[in-house]
Amino acid sequence: MCSRNRRQFLADVGRGMLVASVGAATAVDLGLSAAWAEGGEQRVTFGKLEPLVSVMQETTPDKLLPMLTEKLQRGTSLQTLISAGALANVRAFAGQDYTGFHTFMALIPALQMAGELPEPRQPLPVLKVLYRNSSRIQEQGANNKDALPPITVARQVASSDAPIRDAVRAVDWKGAESQFAALARGSIGEAFNHLQYEVQDEVDVHRVVLSWRAWAMLDVAGRDYAHTLLRQSVRYCLDVEQRMRERDSAPSPIRALLPRLLDEYKLLAKPIGDRNGDDAWLDQLADAVFSGTREQAADAIAAALAEGFHPEAVGEAISVAANRLVLHDPGRLEKYSTPQKPAGCVHGDSVGVHASDAANAWRNIARVSNRRNTIASLIVGAFHTAGQTRWTGKEPYPYAELLESIRAKDAPSLLAQAEEAIRANDQARACAMVHRYGELKLPVRPVFDLLLKYAVSEDGALHAEKYYRTVGEEYTQTRAAFRWQQLIALARVTASEFGFPAPGHKAACELLRLS
């Protein structure tokens, strides 16, 4: 998508214009047509991408990698492979398989990681995740059956402010699907904004990250597939709501708290502020989110927005708070350990990694949404991040005591020692080396390159790609006084995940003739 169209696209989302009544013909004229499955069609199909999507869905991983490598050599782009892999994933799982939606969420990060690598190595992260995608499709028997059913598009959108949310709360699968389909036939930005009412209904890392990664995929796969890509979020939310009802689980307090705070602070009647705050202000707000209850954190963020602080500054505080969860995590307890996630580890679904990925998604959604959802996403993001110190230590992970023993002051020596620590699973020493490197204000790119190497080669218990990209994005969006903590946290997670090589990585290296 060209930059001009991208600006128009985001402007559409920001305005939140409701054009659901334009009709299918106008939608096509606007470039907003989607892959629909109605009437007699038995499955959702994807036009010119369908042959490659079918290959992705039907082929075993050991046969798929050689086929994809050959396609790359013949000129197929990594972007095309990612697009087809994403559509195959959605058709196979529809947002309702744990490993499946984790794999979908790793696709865009893998493509972004490819852009940071030397050209010969760029296919590695993409092939790694597509191997995982194929493996899960085969394991679940989704190579010859689809989880994405045909739909009926509603004739008109319900007059409710939140028709998708209302249908999901009622566990009305057909109603939610048909209402969302009707919205998606108009402005996809408006459909995305309506979807956020439901995403904000529960605090669930997969709920928010899946929504964001599906939106981000539109830049790669294109808006023709917007409905299919975003539809999986609707189905994910329906699945969760249905299971909550079956278990007689109480809904999250955020359902009552969010509208109360919006009303109490009159946030929808006030203009978006432009105050950034100084470092002391940011530190104080981040600590309120990190150490407070969920209700206290949401209130603190609502108050900051009401006081005129810019959403970027407020989101930065939430990100810093999530990063502190990584740096205060004592590591996985023995009773919760598994062969892939041993005692003391912090990779995979650890509290800090989950919190950081979620905070990153809430911030990104706030950037591309309409005014109401910009505000609401940050309040819910704070609620989501807070209240988790029961899983972390009161004091930071003890690596500072190692700093005095570090004698090296040059980049090559510090990087070499950091890599030794990573390969020894020595989280504390890896943190200390990267900490010292940052203190010396040495160039940052070599640190990212070192950590990227292992984000590609290691499995990361489904989170290596997402968390690497979370840190990369948050580093660039965080002020100097706090940004290096992101890299220290990534060094710790990298040392934790080393020793669990990613399936498919070795085969991809051999096919590409790489060491």
Beta strands, then each sheet from edge to edge (+ up, - down):
end
